[in-house]
Amino acid sequence: MDEQHDIHLRFLDWMQMAVPLALVLLAIVALVLHFMFRPKHKTVDLSISPKRQLDRCSSGVIVIALLTVILWLTSGQHGIPEALIGLLAAGLYAATNLLDKEAFKNLDWDVLILMWGGLALGRGMEVSGLSFTYLLVDPASRLSSDAHLGFWFYRMNT
């Protein structure tokens, strides 16, 4: 999308748009849930005691996570691509032995492969021009085809 339309949406730009929307939707959902399922008690006891002190591993995870978030938020200023920042974080976890062989085995690979497949499919649609062509189709016929596609997916999953 960057090359075709000269649109440069960075992580912080996306967050500036998405966070207020998410907060409004969260408030609406909280109100709906509050009125649909009235609480029986007026107060909630949220006393949580720490189970253990932060050790070297926990501190390392927090530092790398904060560094990753800061780099993602400031990617427009330093120019490091978001994908490289994610790879850097994974490399730091592996280099500091915070992500060992057992943790690597316990990753939910099917979700990761599904996400990578979606990203590859989206990029393929963008590079081939299919996504741009789809936007130029008559909206009435697109709505009709989307309805048939949605019905087909619904029937496949039930």
N, C-alpha and C positions, 0 to 999 in steps of 0.2 A: 504494500500500500504506500510505502514511503516514496518509491520511485515513480509510480504512476500518478499520484495525486498530490505530491509534495506535502504530505501530512506527517508530522513528526510528533507522535504521542509518547511521551516519556512516562515512567512509572509515577512520578510525583504529579504530573498532569492528570493521569488517570485517577490517582487517589483523591485529588481535589474535586473531581467530579463524583466519584463513587462513594466516598465516606459520608458526605451529607445525605445522599440518597439512602445509604444503608442505615444511618441513624434515624431518619424519618420512618423508614419501613420497620425498623426494630421497635420504635415507639408505638407504631400502629399495631404491630403484632402483640406487643406487651399489653396494650389496652384491650385488644380483642380477647386475649387469653384471660386477662383479669376479670372481664365482665362475663365471659362464658363459664369460667371455673372460679367462682368466688372463693377466696382463701378462708379457711376456718379459723385461723389464728391471726391476731393483729401484728405479732412480731415473729421474726425468724431469728434463731440463734445461729450465727455464722462464725462461731469461735473455732478457728483452725490453728492447731498447734503444729509447728514445724517438726517433721519426723527426724530430720538430721541436718547437720550443718553443711554448708556448701564446701565441697572438697575441690581438688584440682580439676577433676573431670567436669564437674558441674560448672565451675567458673569458666573453664575453657569453652564449653558449649555456649554459655551466655555471651562471652566476648565475641566468638565467631558469629553467632546469630546477630548480635548488635552491629558488628562490622558489616555483615551482609546487608542488613536493612539500611544502614547509612549509605552504603555504596549504591544500593538500588535507588534510594530516594534522590541521590545526587548524581545520577548517571548523566543527566543533561549538562552538568558542569564539567565533569572530568572526561566524558566521552567513552567510558568503558561500557561495552554492550552488556545488557542484562543477563544474557546467556553465559557470558564469560564470568560475570560476578557469581552466578550460581555454581559454575564449575570451580571457581576459586574457593568457594565455601566448602564444597565437597572435598576438594583437594586438601584444604586445611584440616578438615575433620580426619581424613585418612592419614595425613602427615603427622598429626599430633596423637595418633592412636586413639582418638575419641570415637572413631567408627572402625571397629574391629571386624574380624571375619564373621563372627556370630551376628553382630548387628547388621552386617551386609546381607547375610542369609535371610534375616527376618524382615527385610524390606518387602512391601506389598508390590511385587513386580507387575502383577496384572493391571493395577491402576496406573503405574508409571508407563507401561507399554501403551495403554489406552490413551493416556495424555499425549505421549509422543506421536502416536498414530494420528490423533486429531490435529496436532500441530503440523505434521507432515502433509496431511490431506489439505489443510487450509493453505499452506504454502504452495502446494501443487496447484490448487485452484487459482491462487493469486498469480503465479508465474504463467500458467497456461491462458489466463484471461477469462476463465470460466466464471469466476465470481463477478467480474465486471460485466460480462455478457448477461448473466442472470439478472443483474440490476436494471438492465436496459429493456428487459422483456415487458410487455404490456402488463400493468399491475393486475388487471382483472383476470387474465389467464394465469398469472403467477399465483394469485390467491386460489384459484380453482385447483391448480396442480399441487399447491401446498396442502390444501384440504384433503386431496386424495392421498398424498404422501403421509399426512398425519393419521388418517384413518388406517392406512396400511400398517404403520408402525404400531398403532393401538391394537389391531387385530393380531399382529405377530407376538405381542407381549401379553396377551390375555389367553 
